[in-house]
Amino acid sequence: MAHLISPDPRCRESFLAAMAEFQAEGRGGSDDRTMIGSELRDFADTWHDPAAFEIFTRFLRDQALESSPRPEHFVPSTTLWWVEGDEYLGRLAIRHRLSPFLLEVGGHIGYDVRPTARRRGHATAMLRAALPIALELGIDPALVTCDDTNIASRRVIEANGGVLEDQRGDKLRFWVPCSR
């Protein structure tokens, strides 16, 4: 059964396969402002080395710490991977607080499911599993956004109790209760 884990080097092979899938659909270019896009640009050249990949997973885990270095406009965030055994299926980030940018566009929680694992309920289950973790971080409700054209993501958010607040530009903004 799939579940959330902290980024773990044991998932390296399936992670690399998933990143190749994301790249095949055009992710990672300079215009890709997603978590996956940033990771592809900033780290993909090092992932072939198991030791460097272990450093990458430690970097992701450390981003949850207030004291970790990060760009000025970034906030602490907990990155979790959705896995079944050692098979990487997707990732989720819980941002511990909202910056002005996150309030408008990014929200508290962002997620991606690898292309070959989509349409199997993983995103809905992943977001559901993340809500108690967000609550432990003092977040309730969580702001979750999606592009106005992303019907699948909208359904994921609504299936988890998300209530549409408004649309800002091309982003729909939902508030999702973390305590149930």
N, C-alpha and C positions, 0 to 999 in steps of 0.2 A: 504494500500500500504506500502510495506517495505521501511524503511529509516534508516539512521544512527543517533544514539543518543550517548551521553556520557553514560558510564556504570551506570546503575540505579538499585537500590535494588528491585524495583517493578518487575523486570524480573527474580527474584531469582529462582522460581520454574522451569521455562523453561530453565534457564541457567543450573541448576543442571541436568535436563534431558539431555541436550545437552552434558554436560561433561561426563555423564554416557555413552552416545553414543560414544564419542571419546575414552573413556577407553575401551569400548567393541571392538574397532578396534585396540587396542594395544597402544594407546597413553598414555604418562605419565611416561614411563619407564626411567631409567637412561640414555639411549641412545637417547631419544627423545629431540632434541635441539630446538624444535619449541616453539612458544609462549604458545600454549595450553599445551604442555608437561611441561614447566616450571611452569605454573600456577597450574596444577594438582599436581605436586610434592610439590610446596611451600605453597599452600593454601587450597587444597581440604579437608583436615582434619578439617578446621574451617567453611566451607560453610554451615554446618547444622544449625549453630547458626545465626539467622537473624541479630543480632547486629554485629557479626564478618563479615558477608557478606557485611553489609553496610560499614564497615571499609575497606574491600577489594575493593569495588567500589570506595571509596574515594582515596585509594592508587593508583588505576589505573588512575583516573582523575588527581591526583597530579603529575604523571610522566611526564606530559606535561610542568611542571614548571622547569625552569633551576635550581632553588635552591633546588629541591627535592633530598634527598639522593638516590644514586643508586650505583651499583658496578662501579668501575673505568672505565671499557671498555664499559659501557652502555651510551647512549645519551638520551636526552629528547625525549619522544614520546607521541603522542596523540593516545589513544586507543578509538575506537568507536565500538559500537555494532550495528549490522544490525538486526532490529526488525520489526515485524508486530504486532501492538498493544503491548501486554506484552510478545509476543512470541519471544524468542531469536533464531535467525537464523544463526548468525555468528558473527565474530569479525574481526577487521582490526586495524592495528597499522601503524601510520605514524611517522617514525623516522625523527626528525628535521634536522639532518645532518648525514653524513656518517663517521663512524670510518673506519680504515683500514679493519676490518673484514666485516663490512656492505658493503663496496665498492666491496669486493670480493664475498661475499656469500649472505648477507641478504637484501641489498637494502634499499630504503626509505620506501617502503610499503610492508607489509605482511598481509595475510588474511587467514581465515579458515571459511568454511561453515559446519555447523553440518551435519552429515551423512544423516539424514532423510530429509534434505532440499536441497540436491545436485541435480544437473541436472535440475534446474528450472530457471537458469539465475541469481541467486542471486550474485554469485561472480563477474560476469561482471557488474551488476548494482552497486554493492558495490564499486568496484574499480572506476567506472565512477563517483559516488557520492563523492568519496574521493579526486579526482584530484583538484577540486576548493579549497578544504581545504588545500591541500598541497601547492597550489599556494599562498594562504594567508600566509603560513608559510615561503614563499620565496623559495620554491622548484619548479624548472622548468628547465629541465625535471626531472621526478622522475625515479630513478633506481628501477626496479622491477625484481626479480629473480624467477626462478622455477627450480625444478629438470628436468634434460633432459628427464626423462621418464614420466613426468607429462603433458600429451597432453592436458588435460582439462585446466590446469592453463595457459599453453602456449596460448591456444585459447582465454582465458579471457584477457590476456595481449595484444595480437594482436588485439582483438576486440576494445580495448581502445587506439589503435594507437601505441602500443609498437613496437619499431624497435630493432631487435636483434643486439647487439654489438658483443658479442662473447660468448664462452663457457669456463668456468674455472672449471676444475674438472668435477663434475656432475651437475654444475649449469649453466643454460642459463641466460644471463644478457641482459635485455631489457631497453631501455630508452623510457619513456612514456611522451608525452607532457602534461603539466598541464593546459596550456592556449590554448584555442581553439577559 
